[in-house]
Amino acid sequence: MALGMDPATYELRFDSGRSCLDLVATTHPTERLDSVDRLRAWLAGAGLVPDRTALPGAGPGWLIAFRELRGNIGQLVRGELEGRSADGALARVNAFAAAAPPSARAIRRPDGSLARVLNGDPGCAALLAAVARDTVDLLTDPAARALLRQCEGDNCPIVYLDTSRGRRRRWCSSEVCGNRERVARHRRRAALARA
């Protein structure tokens, strides 16, 4: 990001491998869920609702609820990575997961292909349940759990699933943190060459 850019211009990211981890990533480097419109965009980008779903009930209460779930998921995932329990966060994630997630169905488009639509407008609790259940699925699946990694970028708190060949991915994004590391490495070499 160029210096002087408005922090609100940070794009939403969907590169961590799971919707629950993508939700946690919305805190870095600044608050990305700063409006109901951004939450709507996140829900569509994460694949929880089809693009342009109305979500007539979405409001400030939804932002508060998703931020609360995000904080609990972050505590729980980081606790698991660091080998410490986060039982309070676990209880809250389980409570969010107890609601029924939105139900989907397939409809035929005019061109004959199938499209996913939701059965009615999903409420906040249903969407929160979908993300909470993704967290439960991730952390209780030993194979998926083994792929969790903390980004090695300077001061980057993002956690992602390493599905790369050889499981040697080091950064949340090669274009973001990876590029910063390569630039820093180049500058260090250039400084040593000048010395």
N, C-alpha and C positions, 0 to 999 in steps of 0.2 A: 504494500500500500504506500502510496506517495505521501510524503509529509504534508500536513495541512488538509488532508482529506477528512471529510465528515465521517465520524465513526459509524453513523447510521448507514453508510454506503457499504458496509461489510455485507457480503452475500451470505446467504444461508448455505451451509455445507451439508452434503449427504454422502460423505466418503468414508465414514467410519465402519461401515459394514452392517450396522443394525440401527433400527429407528431409535432404540433407547440410548445408544451412544451418540447418535446424531442430535438427540435432544440435549444431552449433557454438553455437547460441543457448542451449543448456542450461547454459552457464557463467555466464549473466548473469541477475540481479544477484548470485546466489550459485549454488553447485553445485545443480543440479536433479536430476541423476542420482546421488542419494545412497543408493540402495538398489536391490536387484534388483527389487523391486516397481515402483519408479519407472521402471526400465529397461524392464520388461515393458509398463508403461503407455505409455512413449514409443514402443516398437516398434509397438504397436497404433495409437496416435494418428498415427504417421507413415505408417501404411498398409503397413508391412512384413510384418505378420502380421494375420490376421483377429482381431477382438476375441475375447477369451477363449481364445486359443490356449494350450495347456498349457505349452509350452517347458520340459519336464522337466529339461533340462540347464543351465538358467540358474542362475548362481551368481556369487560374487564375481569369478571370473576373467572373466566376461562384462563386468562393470562396468569392470574394468581395461582390457580390450581396446577397449571402446567409447570410453572416455576417451582412450586412446592415439590411436585413429583420429580422434576429435574434435579433438585437439590438432594432428594433422597436417593435417587439412582446414582448420582455422583458419589455420595458418601459410601453407598453399598459397593459399587464397582471398585472404587479406590481402596476401600477396606479389604476387599478380596485380593486385589493385586498386592497389597502390602502385608497380607497375612494377619489382619486384625478384624475382629468382628465389628459390625455396625448394626447391632440388633434393633435399635430404634428405627433406622432407615429400612431395614428388612421388614419390620412390622408395617410400616407405612406403605411400602411397595406392595406387600401382600394385600393390604386393605384396598389399595387402588385396583389391584388385579381381580378382586372379588366380583366386581360388576361385570355384566355381560358386554363383550366388545360389539362393535357395529356388525350387523350381518350384511353380507353382500350377495348379489345375484348377477347372473350374466344376462345381457339383452343383446339382441341382434341389431347391428347398425344397418343403415340403408345399403351399405356396400356388401353386406352379408357377413362381415366379421363380427366377432363377439366383443362386447365391452363390459367392464365391471361397473356396476352401480350399487349404491347402498339402498337397503330397504328402509326408506324413510330418512328423515334428517337425524343424524346421530347426535346424541347429547354429549355434553362434556364428560360425564362419567364413563360412557362407553368408549370414547376416544382415549381417555386416561387409562382405562383398563387394557386397551390394545397395547399401549406402550409399556405399561407395568408387566403385562404378560410376556412381552418380548424380553424384558429384563429377567423375569423368572426363567424363561426358556433358555436364555443365554447362560445364566449363572448355574443352572442345574444340569446342563449338557456338558459333560467332561471334555468332549472333543472341541466344542465351540469355546468353552472356558479356557482351554489351553492356548487358544489363538489370541487372547487379549494381550495387548501391548500398550505401554505408555510411550507417547511420542518422545523421542530423544532431542527434539528441538529445544533451544534455549527458552526456558520459562513457558513452555507449551504444556498445558495440562490435559490435552486431548488424548483419549483412550480409543483405540480402534482394534478391529480384528485383522490380524496378519494372515491374509489368504494368499500371499505371494508365493511364487515357486521358491522352494528352499526355506521359506519362513524367515527371510532375512530383512524384511521391511523395517526401517528404522524411524520413519517419520509419518505423521498423520497424513501429510501430503507432500509428495516430491516437489510439487510446484510452489508450495509455501515454505514449510520448514526445511525441506531438503534443499531448496534453492538458497535459502538464507545460510545454511551450513556450507554449501559449496562456495558461495561468495566470501564468507568469513575465512574459509580455508585458503582461497586464492589470495585474499588480502594478507593473511599471515605469511604465505610463501613469498609474496611480493615484498613485504616488509623485511623479511630475512635476506632476500636477495640484495636489497638496497643497503643493508647494514654491513 
